């Protein structure tokens, strides 16, 4: 090898002559990828800057994008239960007349529900399916006194609570959750309950 020429890198590492130095690149100075401008999700991987003499392997660092997506191109977020959504899904303008409501999302679906909310006006609701969501807490069901079938399977619920007033409840599905014990009050207060799936 001739003097003054950069040495070839072994194992894919790039080495530079001592006279040339390289400064780390700032991501904020780069223009956005054309993929982002056209709506195609992009994944970024930032590699830690290495200089001659560094002996460690390259270190990959995941980078959180500012376009609402994480480094895997997955769009995080949650959906909210709203009266217009209930009306649309039930095909009923007056939500007080709704007797059955399916808010279950497929396992590979996009945004999921995290909170049970805005069901107060659905006083005639008898069947409610909220399976395959991200619900962590059973709440706000106190107005649904006619509820007979409640499906909360495959959520993130760890405690059975806030259903003691559902005296007409016959079927409760809590399979695929993180529930560790059944409260003593269930047998006393939910006298109509015939099926419990855990």
N, C-alpha and C positions, 0 to 999 in steps of 0.2 A: 504494500500500500504506500502511496506517495505522501510526503509530508504536506500538511496544510489541507488535505482533503478530509471531509467528514468520514468517520468510520461507519460501516454498515451495521445496522442494528441486528442483534441476534434475538431470536424468539419474538419477532414482530415489534420490538421496542425501537423507537426512533431516537437517535442520539444526535446532538448538534455539536458543532465545533465550539470550543470555549469562547471564541470571539463573538459568536452570535448568541443572543439571549432571546427568550420568548416570554412575553407577558401573558398572564391568563386572560382569556376572552370573557368579556362581560355579556351575559345573555340579554341584558336590557338594550344593548347597542345593536343587536341583530334585528333584521326585519322579520316579521312573522312569516311562517312557512306558507307557500301558496296553497297547501292543502287546507289550512285553517280558513283561508279566505273563501274557499269554495264549499265549505261546510263539511269536509271530510275530517273525521277525528284524527288527530296526530298524537303520537307518543314520543316523548322526549326522554333522552338518557344523557345525563351530564357526566362526563368523565373527569375525575380529579386531574389537575395539571401535573405533569411529571417533568423534571429537569434532569440533565445528565448527572449521573452519580446516584440517582434514586434506585434503590434495590427492590422495593416492593412492587407487587403486581399492580396493574391498573385497577382502580376502585370505581365501581359503577354506583352512582347515587341517583335514586329516583327523583324526579323533578315534578312538582305540582304545577299544572298549567293554570293560567288565569282565565281560561275560557269556560270554567265550570266543570272541567273534567279532570280526573286524577291522571297520573302517569300511565295508567293502563287503558285510557280512552273510555273509561266507564263514567257515565254521568251520574254522580251521586245526587241524592235528594229524596224527598218524600212527597206523597200526594196527600191532599186534605179532603175529608168528607165534607161536602157542601150541599146545601139544599138544591141548587141547580143540578149537581151531579146525581143526587138521589132521584130527582124528577126525570132526568134523562135516562138513567139506567132502568128505572121502573116503568117508564113510559106513562107516567101519571103526573099531571100538572099539580095536583093538590097532594103534597107529601103526607098529609094526615090520613089519606085513604090507602097508602101503601101497606100491603100485608106481607110481602116477601121481598127481600133485598139481598142481592148477591154482590158483595164487594170483595170477593176472592180474586186474587191475582195469580196468574200462572207462575210457577217456580222460576222461570227465566224472564218474567215480565220486567218492565222498566221500573219506574218509580212506584213505591209501595206505600200503603198507609201505615203510619206510626201511632196515630191517636184515634181513639173512638170519640167522635164528636158530632154535633149537629144532628142528632137523631131524636131529639126531644119532641119534635112535632109529629113523629111517626108513631103515634099512640096506638094504631091498630096493627102494628108490625108483629107478626107471629113467627116468621122465619128470617134469621139474620146470619149470613155467611161472611165472615171476615178472615177466612183461612189464607195461608200463604202470604202474610204481610209481615210487618216489623213491629207489631204492637207489643209493648212491654207491660202495660197495665190495663186491667179491666176497670173501666170507669164510665160514668155518664150513661148508664143504662136504666136509671131509676124510673124514668117515665114509660118504659116499655113493659107495662104490666101484663100485656097479652102475649108476650114472647113465649113460644113453646119450644123452638129449636134454635140453639145458639152454637155456631161453629166458629171456634177461635183456634183451630188446629194450625200447626206450623207457624207460630209466631215466636215471640221472645218473652212470654209471660212466665213469671217465676212464682206468683202467688195467686191463689183463688180468693177474690175479694169483690165487694160491691155488687153481688148478685143475690144476696139474701132476700131481697124484696120481690124477686121474680118467682112468685108462687105458682104460676102456670107452666114453668119451665119443665119440659119432659125429657129433652135430649140436650146434653152438653158435651161438645167435643173439644177437648183440650190436648189432643195427641200432638206430639212433636214440639212440646214446649219445655220449659225448664222447671216444672213444678215438682217439688220434693215431698210435699205432704198434703193430705186432704183435711180441711178444717172440720172440727167436730160439729159445728153449727149446720153443715150442709144437710145432714140427715134429718135435722129438726125443722129447719126453715124451708127447705125445698122438697116438700112432701109429694109433689107431682113428678119429681125427677125419676125417670125409668132407666135412662141410658147415660152413662158417664164414661167417656173415652179419655184415657190419659196416655 
